[in-house]
Amino acid sequence: MLAGTLAAALAIAASAPAMAGNPSEPAQPEYGWREMWGGADATKDVWLLYTGVTLAPFSKDIYSDGLRVRMNSGYGQYHYSRVGRASLTCGSTPGKNETCSSVSKRFEIDVTYTDVLVGYHMRLGALTAKAFAGASMVSHSPSQHDPKNRVTGMEYGATGGLEFWLNVGDNAWTSLDLNYTTAHDTGAARWRGGWRVLPTLSVGPEARYDRNAEDGAARAGLFVRYEWFGGEISAAAGVAGSMTGSITEELQPYATINVLTQY
């Protein structure tokens, strides 16, 4: 179920801001120790709005090694359809020859999430690594009951995440974000490879895999990222599709935008 998978996994993936690493120059004391971000993500069947904050309470700035505290939340909606029998009793009477008609039922689901995480930020030369652990709440509230959907209701769970950013020379970088929570067995992985066409402007490909207890989905696309002193904005677009799925679904476009600031 592509819609449900994307909505659930996006809730976790959005906990990692678009800037998973560091600028190309060495960290400077002028950078702030607080980082806030917000964004939106949409496909044909899903939309999600999210926001979050990361604090470096004992570091001189957000790029220096040390403890991190992260909180984020979001809200969105997704929908999907299932084809089933018009009557639950159709075909259930032995010896009775019935013609059973089929109908398509549309399910609309509100999804909300909240994460509270504690982690550590470490720079190792050109590599920046972060590790987080904490707890998450993920809620899926359907407009009507779907007995075939295992991802429904509110769940709390343990959460972990890893984020890596590697500067490859002066003109390129790559990043990898991994997140998982036991709430609805939800996880996500995103890779990006950026080329600095300008000192402040990067473009490149991205790939992503999302999953939950119901299904799995994948994405492939391109992104553009513009950074300035104390912030950035990034946007991406491409195609998304179901990886497993009990429902046959076509590829569909996706688009996302994220704004981040430090102070």
SERO-4910 file (N, C-alpha, C, O; in steps of 0.05 Angstrom, whole numbers):
BEGIN
 pado doro    nc1    nc2    nc3   cac1   cac2   cac3    cc1    cc2    cc3    oc1    oc2    oc3
  Met    A     17    -24      0      0      0      0     18     25      0     27     33     21
  Leu    A     23     36    -23     42     57    -26     35     81     -9     52     93      4
  Ala    A      9     89     -9      2    113      6      8    111     36     20    129     47
  Gly    A     -1     89     48      4     85     76     33     83     83     42     94    103
  Thr    A     48     69     66     77     66     71     91     93     70    107     99     88
  Leu    A     85    109     50     99    135     47     91    153     70    109    166     81
  Ala    A     66    154     78     58    171     99     71    164    125     81    181    140
  Ala    A     72    138    132     84    129    157    114    133    157    125    143    177
  Ala    A    127    126    136    157    128    135    165    157    132    186    164    143
  Leu    A    150    173    118    157    202    117    156    214    144    172    233    150
  Ala    A    138    205    161    137    216    188    163    211    203    171    228    219
  Ile    A    176    189    197    202    183    210    224    197    195    242    209    208
  Ala    A    224    195    169    246    207    153    247    237    157    268    249    156
  Ala    A    224    250    161    224    279    165    237    288    190    242    312    194
  Ser    A    243    269    208    257    276    232    286    283    227    299    295    244
  Ala    A    296    275    203    324    283    195    322    307    177    311    305    155
  Pro    A    333    330    185    331    353    168    347    349    143    363    331    141
  Ala    A    341    366    123    354    363     97    384    365     99    399    351     84
  Met    A    395    382    117    424    384    121    432    364    142    430    369    166
  Ala    A    440    340    133    448    319    152    477    322    160    486    307    178
  Gly    A    491    341    149    520    342    154    529    369    162    521    381    182
  Asn    A    547    381    146    561    405    153    568    420    128    569    408    107
  Pro    A    574    446    130    583    461    107    611    452    100    624    439    115
  Ser    A    620    460     76    646    452     67    669    465     83    691    453     85
  Glu    A    664    489     94    685    502    109    685    492    138    665    482    147
  Pro    A    707    496    153    708    488    181    686    502    197    678    524    190
  Ala    A    678    490    220    658    502    237    668    528    248    692    530    255
  Gln    A    650    547    251    657    574    261    640    580    285    617    571    286
  Pro    A    651    594    305    635    600    329    610    617    323    592    618    340
  Glu    A    610    631    300    587    648    294    561    632    289    539    643    291
  Tyr    A    564    607    282    540    591    278    524    588    304    536    587    326
  Gly    A    497    586    302    481    583    325    482    554    336    492    536    322
  Trp    A    470    550    359    470    523    371    442    511    370    436    490    382
  Arg    A    424    525    355    397    514    351    391    513    321    400    530    305
  Glu    A    377    492    313    371    487    285    341    480    283    332    461    296
  Met    A    327    495    267    298    490    263    293    485    233    307    497    216
  Trp    A    274    468    228    266    463    200    237    457    197    223    451    217
  Gly    A    227    460    173    200    454    167    198    447    137    215    455    122
  Gly    A    177    432    130    175    424    102    149    411     95    131    408    112
  Ala    A    147    404     70    123    391     60    131    370     40    151    373     26
  Asp    A    115    348     38    120    326     20     94    317      9     74    315     23
  Ala    A     93    311    -17     68    303    -29     72    284    -53     91    287    -68
  Thr    A     54    265    -55     50    249    -79     21    252    -87      6    268    -77
  Lys    A     13    235   -107    -15    236   -115    -34    229    -93    -56    240    -92
  Asp    A    -26    212    -74    -44    201    -54    -37    210    -25    -51    203     -7
  Val    A    -15    225    -22     -5    231      4      4    260      6     15    271    -13
  Trp    A     -1    273     29     12    298     35     19    299     64      5    288     81
  Leu    A     41    312     70     52    313     97     65    340    102     81    350     86
  Leu    A     59    352    125     72    377    135     87    370    160     76    355    177
  Tyr    A    111    380    164    127    373    187    145    396    196    151    414    180
  Thr    A    153    395    221    172    414    232    187    402    254    179    381    266
  Gly    A    211    413    261    227    402    282    249    421    291    253    441    278
  Val    A    263    413    312    284    429    323    306    410    334    300    390    346
  Thr    A    331    418    330    354    404    342    369    424    358    375    446    349
  Leu    A    376    417    383    391    434    401    418    422    407    421    398    410
  Ala    A    438    439    409    465    431    417    471    446    443    487    465    443
  Pro    A    460    437    466    460    453    490    488    457    502    492    476    517
  Phe    A    507    439    497    533    441    509    556    446    489    579    443    496
  Ser    A    549    452    464    568    457    443    568    487    436    548    501    440
  Lys    A    590    497    425    592    525    418    574    532    394    565    554    391
  Asp    A    569    511    377    551    515    354    541    488    344    549    467    355
  Ile    A    523    489    325    509    465    316    527    446    301    520    423    297
  Tyr    A    551    455    293    570    438    278    592    426    295    607    410    285
  Ser    A    593    434    320    614    423    338    605    397    350    581    392    353
  Asp    A    625    380    357    619    355    370    604    359    396    608    378    410
  Gly    A    586    340    402    573    341    427    545    330    427    535    319    407
  Leu    A    531    332    450    504    322    454    484    337    436    487    361    432
  Arg    A    464    323    427    442    335    412    416    326    423    412    303    432
  Val    A    397    345    423    369    339    431    351    347    408    353    369    398
  Arg    A    334    329    399    318    333    376    289    327    382    282    307    394
  Met    A    271    345    373    242    341    375    229    349    349    237    369    337
  Asn    A    210    333    339    197    340    314    169    327    314    164    308    328
  Ser    A    153    338    297    125    328    294    115    335    267    126    351    253
  Gly    A     92    322    260     81    328    234     52    318    232     43    302    249
  Tyr    A     38    327    211     11    318    206      7    316    176     18    332    160
  Gly    A     -8    296    168    -14    292    139    -38    274    135    -51    265    154
  Gln    A    -44    269    110    -66    252    102    -58    235     78    -41    243     62
  Tyr    A    -69    211     76    -66    195     53    -92    179     48   -109    177     65
  His    A    -95    169     23   -119    154     17   -111    131     -2    -91    133    -16
  Tyr    A   -128    111     -2   -124     88    -21   -151     75    -25   -171     81    -11
  Ser    A   -153     57    -44   -178     44    -50   -173     14    -51   -152      4    -59
  Arg    A   -194     -1    -43   -194    -30    -45   -219    -39    -60   -240    -27    -58
  Val    A   -216    -60    -76   -239    -72    -90   -248    -96    -74   -233   -114    -69
  Gly    A   -274    -96    -67   -286   -118    -52   -314   -124    -61   -325   -111    -79
  Arg    A   -326   -145    -48   -353   -152    -55   -373   -132    -44   -369   -120    -23
  Ala    A   -393   -127    -60   -414   -107    -52   -428   -116    -27   -437   -100    -11
  Ser    A   -431   -143    -23   -445   -154      1   -426   -174     14   -414   -191      1
  Leu    A   -425   -172     41   -408   -190     56   -419   -218     56   -404   -238     60
  Thr    A   -445   -221     51   -458   -248     52   -459   -261     24   -467   -284     22
  Cys    A   -451   -245      4   -453   -256    -24   -435   -280    -27   -411   -278    -20
  Gly    A   -445   -302    -37   -429   -326    -42   -425   -343    -17   -410   -362    -18
  Ser    A   -438   -336      5   -434   -351     30   -455   -373     34   -452   -389     53
  Thr    A   -476   -374     18   -497   -394     21   -491   -419      5   -490   -417    -20
  Pro    A   -486   -442     18   -480   -466      3   -502   -474    -16   -526   -472    -10
  Gly    A   -495   -482    -40   -514   -492    -60   -529   -469    -74   -545   -475    -92
  Lys    A   -524   -445    -67   -538   -422    -80   -519   -409   -100   -497   -400    -92
  Asn    A   -527   -408   -125   -511   -396   -146   -516   -366   -147   -538   -358   -156
  Glu    A   -497   -350   -138   -501   -322   -138   -481   -308   -155   -458   -317   -159
  Thr    A   -489   -285   -166   -470   -268   -181   -463   -245   -162   -479   -228   -155
  Cys    A   -437   -244   -154   -428   -225   -134   -416   -201   -148   -397   -204   -164
  Ser    A   -427   -178   -143   -416   -153   -155   -393   -142   -137   -392   -147   -113
  Ser    A   -376   -127   -149   -353   -115   -135   -356    -85   -134   -367    -72   -152
  Val    A   -346    -73   -113   -346    -44   -110   -318    -36   -100   -303    -51    -88
  Ser    A   -311    -11   -106   -286      0    -97   -291     18    -73   -307     37    -75
  Lys    A   -277     13    -51   -280     29    -27   -256     47    -24   -233     38    -27
  Arg    A   -261     72    -18   -240     91    -13   -236     95     17   -255    100     31
  Phe    A   -211     94     25   -204     97     53   -186    122     56   -166    125     41
  Glu    A   -194    140     74   -179    164     79   -168    163    108   -183    157    126
  Ile    A   -142    169    111   -129    166    137   -114    191    144    -99    202    128
  Asp    A   -118    200    169   -102    222    180    -78    209    194    -81    190    209
  Val    A    -54    220    190    -30    210    203    -17    233    218    -13    255    208
  Thr    A    -10    228    243      5    246    260     29    232    273     28    207    277
  Tyr    A     49    246    280     72    234    293     87    255    310     85    279    305
  Thr    A    101    245    330    119    261    347    143    244    354    140    221    362
  Asp    A    167    256    353    191    243    361    205    260    382    206    284    380
  Val    A    217    247    402    235    260    421    260    243    422    259    220    430
  Leu    A    283    255    414    307    240    411    331    254    424    332    278    427
  Val    A    350    238    433    375    247    444    397    234    428    396    210    422
  Gly    A    418    249    421    439    237    404    466    251    408    470    267    426
  Tyr    A    484    244    390    511    255    391    521    261    363    516    246    344
  His    A    534    284    360    545    294    335    575    293    336    587    302    355
  Met    A    587    280    315    617    278    315    627    283    287    617    273    267
  Arg    A    648    299    285    662    304    260    688    289    260    704    291    278
  Leu    A    693    274    238    717    259    234    729    267    207    726    252    188
  Gly    A    743    289    207    754    299    182    731    307    163    715    324    170
  Ala    A    731    295    139    710    302    119    683    289    126    663    296    113
  Leu    A    682    271    145    658    257    152    645    268    177    659    273    197
  Thr    A    619    273    176    603    280    199    583    258    204    569    249    186
  Ala    A    582    248    229    564    226    237    547    234    260    557    248    279
  Lys    A    522    226    260    504    231    282    489    205    288    482    189    271
  Ala    A    484    201    314    468    178    323    447    188    342    453    204    360
  Phe    A    422    178    340    400    187    357    385    163    367    384    142    354
  Ala    A    373    166    391    356    146    402    335    160    419    340    181    430
  Gly    A    311    148    420    290    160    436    263    146    432    263    121    430
  Ala    A    242    161    431    215    149    429    198    164    409    202    188    404
  Ser    A    179    150    397    161    162    377    133    153    382    127    132    393
  Met    A    114    171    373     86    165    372     78    168    343     83    189    330
  Val    A     65    147    332     55    148    304     26    140    305     19    118    316
  Ser    A      8    156    293    -20    150    294    -32    151    265    -26    169    250
  His    A    -47    130    259    -62    128    234    -92    126    241   -100    107    253
  Ser    A   -107    147    233   -136    148    240   -152    145    215   -155    165    200
  Pro    A   -163    122    208   -178    118    183   -206    129    185   -218    131    206
  Ser    A   -217    137    162   -244    146    160   -264    124    164   -287    128    173
  Gln    A   -256     99    157   -272     75    162   -254     52    166   -231     52    157
  His    A   -264     31    179   -247      9    186   -240     -8    161   -257    -14    144
  Asp    A   -214    -15    159   -205    -33    138   -193    -57    151   -170    -56    161
  Pro    A   -207    -80    151   -197   -104    165   -171   -115    154   -157   -131    167
  Lys    A   -164   -107    129   -140   -118    117   -115   -100    122    -93   -108    114
  Asn    A   -119    -78    134    -97    -59    139    -87    -62    168   -102    -58    187
  Arg    A    -62    -70    171    -50    -74    197    -40    -49    209    -34    -48    233
  Val    A    -37    -28    194    -27     -2    204    -50     17    210    -58     32    192
  Thr    A    -60     15    234    -82     32    242    -81     37    272    -71     21    287
  Gly    A    -90     60    280    -90     68    308    -64     81    317    -46     86    300
  Met    A    -61     87    343    -38    100    354    -19     80    366    -28     62    381
  Glu    A      7     83    361     27     66    373     50     82    382     58    103    370
  Tyr    A     62     74    405     87     86    415    109     65    411    105     41    412
  Gly    A    133     75    406    155     57    402    182     69    406    185     94    407
  Ala    A    202     52    409    230     61    411    239     68    383    231     56    363
  Thr    A    257     89    382    266    100    356    296    103    356    308    110    376
  Gly    A    308     97    333    337    101    330    342    113    302    327    108    283
  Gly    A    364    128    300    371    139    274    401    144    271    415    149    291
  Leu    A    411    141    247    439    147    240    439    166    216    424    162    197
  Glu    A    457    186    217    459    205    195    489    209    189    506    213    207
  Phe    A    496    208    163    523    211    155    525    231    132    508    232    114
  Trp    A    546    248    133    551    268    112    581    267    106    597    269    125
  Leu    A    588    264     81    616    262     73    622    282     51    610    280     30
  Asn    A    640    300     56    650    318     35    670    303     18    690    292     28
  Val    A    665    303     -8    683    289    -27    698    311    -43    688    320    -64
  Gly    A    720    319    -32    734    342    -45    720    368    -39    703    370    -21
  Asp    A    725    388    -56    713    414    -52    687    417    -66    671    436    -60
  Asn    A    681    400    -85    658    404   -103    636    383   -101    617    384   -116
  Ala    A    639    364    -83    619    342    -82    615    333    -53    632    337    -36
  Trp    A    592    321    -48    586    310    -21    565    287    -25    552    286    -45
  Thr    A    563    271     -5    543    250     -5    532    247     24    547    252     43
  Ser    A    507    239     26    495    236     53    477    211     53    467    202     33
  Leu    A    474    200     77    458    176     82    444    179    109    457    184    129
  Asp    A    417    177    109    401    179    133    385    153    137    372    144    118
  Leu    A    387    141    161    373    117    167    357    121    192    367    131    212
  Asn    A    331    114    192    313    118    214    295     94    217    286     82    198
  Tyr    A    289     86    243    270     64    248    257     68    275    270     77    294
  Thr    A    231     62    276    217     61    301    200     36    302    190     26    282
  Thr    A    197     25    326    179      1    329    150      8    327    133    -10    324
  Ala    A    143     34    328    115     42    324    107     36    296    117     48    277
  His    A     89     17    293     79      8    267    102     -3    249    100     -4    225
  Asp    A    124    -11    262    147    -23    248    155     -5    224    157    -15    202
  Thr    A    160     20    230    164     40    209    194     47    206    208     52    226
  Gly    A    203     48    182    231     56    177    235     69    150    217     68    133
  Ala    A    258     83    147    264     97    122    294     99    119    309    100    138
  Ala    A    303     99     94    331    104     87    332    123     63    317    118     43
  Arg    A    349    143     65    351    162     42    381    167     36    397    173     54
  Trp    A    388    166     10    415    173      1    413    196    -18    395    198    -35
  Arg    A    433    214    -16    436    236    -35    465    239    -43    483    234    -27
  Gly    A    469    246    -68    496    253    -77    495    280    -90    482    284   -110
  Gly    A    510    299    -79    509    327    -88    534    336   -102    556    329    -95
  Trp    A    530    353   -123    552    365   -137    548    396   -135    527    406   -141
  Arg    A    569    409   -125    567    438   -121    573    452   -147    596    457   -155
  Val    A    551    460   -161    554    475   -186    563    504   -180    575    517   -196
  Leu    A    556    513   -156    565    538   -144    572    532   -115    563    512   -104
  Pro    A    588    549   -102    594    544    -74    570    541    -56    571    527    -36
  Thr    A    548    554    -64    523    553    -48    501    537    -60    479    535    -48
  Leu    A    505    525    -83    484    511    -98    493    483   -105    513    479   -119
  Ser    A    477    463    -96    483    435   -102    460    422   -116    437    429   -111
  Val    A    466    404   -134    445    388   -148    455    359   -149    479    353   -147
  Gly    A    436    340   -152    444    313   -154    421    294   -151    398    302   -148
  Pro    A    426    267   -152    406    247   -149    400    240   -120    416    245   -102
  Glu    A    376    229   -116    369    218    -90    354    192    -93    340    188   -113
  Ala    A    357    174    -74    343    149    -74    333    144    -45    346    152    -26
  Arg    A    311    130    -43    299    126    -17    282    101    -15    270     93    -35
  Tyr    A    282     89      8    265     66     13    250     70     39    261     78     59
  Asp    A    223     66     39    206     69     62    191     43     67    185     28     48
  Arg    A    185     38     93    170     13     99    155     17    125    162     34    142
  Asn    A    134      1    128    121     -3    154    110    -31    155    117    -48    138
  Ala    A     93    -37    175     83    -64    179     66    -74    155     61    -98    153
  Glu    A     56    -56    139     38    -63    117     52    -67     90     45    -84     75
  Asp    A     73    -51     85     83    -50     58    111    -37     56    122    -29     77
  Gly    A    121    -35     32    146    -21     27    144     -5      2    128    -11    -16
  Ala    A    159     17      0    158     34    -24    186     46    -29    202     48    -10
  Ala    A    190     54    -54    216     65    -61    212     91    -77    191     95    -89
  Arg    A    233    107    -77    233    132    -92    260    136   -107    280    126    -98
  Ala    A    259    150   -129    283    158   -143    278    185   -155    257    189   -168
  Gly    A    296    204   -152    292    231   -163    316    248   -162    339    238   -159
  Leu    A    312    274   -166    333    294   -166    327    315   -146    304    321   -141
  Phe    A    348    327   -135    344    349   -115    361    372   -123    381    370   -137
  Val    A    354    395   -112    370    420   -113    370    432    -85    350    432    -71
  Arg    A    393    441    -77    397    451    -50    413    477    -51    435    478    -62
  Tyr    A    401    498    -39    415    524    -38    420    531     -8    402    530      8
  Glu    A    445    537     -2    452    543     26    463    571     29    474    582     10
  Trp    A    460    582     52    471    608     59    481    606     88    476    586    102
  Phe    A    494    627     97    504    627    124    480    625    144    465    644    146
  Gly    A    478    602    157    457    599    177    431    587    166    411    588    180
  Gly    A    431    575    142    407    563    133    409    550    106    430    551     93
  Glu    A    387    538     97    386    526     70    358    521     62    340    521     79
  Ile    A    353    517     37    328    508     26    334    487      5    352    490    -11
  Ser    A    318    465      6    322    444    -14    295    435    -24    275    436    -10
  Ala    A    296    425    -49    271    415    -62    279    390    -78    302    389    -88
  Ala    A    260    372    -81    266    347    -96    240    338   -110    218    344   -101
  Ala    A    244    323   -131    221    312   -146    230    287   -160    254    284   -167
  Gly    A    211    269   -166    218    244   -179    194    226   -180    171    235   -182
  Val    A    199    200   -180    177    180   -181    179    162   -157    200    156   -146
  Ala    A    155    153   -148    153    134   -125    136    111   -133    118    113   -150
  Gly    A    141     87   -121    126     64   -128    127     43   -105    146     43    -89
  Ser    A    107     26   -104    106      5    -84    126    -17    -90    130    -24   -113
  Met    A    139    -27    -69    159    -48    -72    147    -76    -68    156    -95    -81
  Thr    A    128    -78    -50    115   -104    -45     85   -101    -51     77   -103    -74
  Gly    A     70    -96    -30     43    -88    -35     23   -109    -43     27   -125    -62
  Ser    A      1   -110    -29    -22   -127    -36    -40   -113    -57    -58   -125    -67
  Ile    A    -34    -88    -62    -50    -72    -81    -32    -64   -104    -10    -54   -100
  Thr    A    -40    -69   -128    -24    -61   -151    -27    -31   -155    -49    -21   -158
  Glu    A     -4    -18   -156     -4     11   -158     16     20   -179     37      8   -181
  Glu    A      9     40   -193     27     51   -214     47     70   -201     44     79   -179
  Leu    A     68     75   -216     87     95   -208     73    123   -207     56    128   -224
  Gln    A     81    139   -188     69    165   -186     90    186   -179    110    179   -166
  Pro    A     87    211   -187    107    231   -181    106    239   -151     86    237   -138
  Tyr    A    129    249   -142    130    261   -115    145    287   -116    160    292   -135
  Ala    A    140    304    -96    155    329    -94    157    336    -64    139    330    -48
  Thr    A    180    348    -57    184    355    -29    200    380    -27    216    386    -45
  Ile    A    196    396     -6    211    420     -1    217    422     28    200    415     45
  Asn    A    240    433     35    249    434     63    264    460     67    282    467     51
  Val    A    258    474     89    273    499     96    285    495    124    271    486    142
  Leu    A    310    503    127    324    499    152    339    525    159    349    539    142
  Thr    A    339    531    185    353    555    194    367    549    221    357    533    237
  Gln    A    389    563    225    404    560    250    406    587    264    409    608    250
  Tyr    A    405    587    290    407    613    304    418    609    332    421    628    347
***
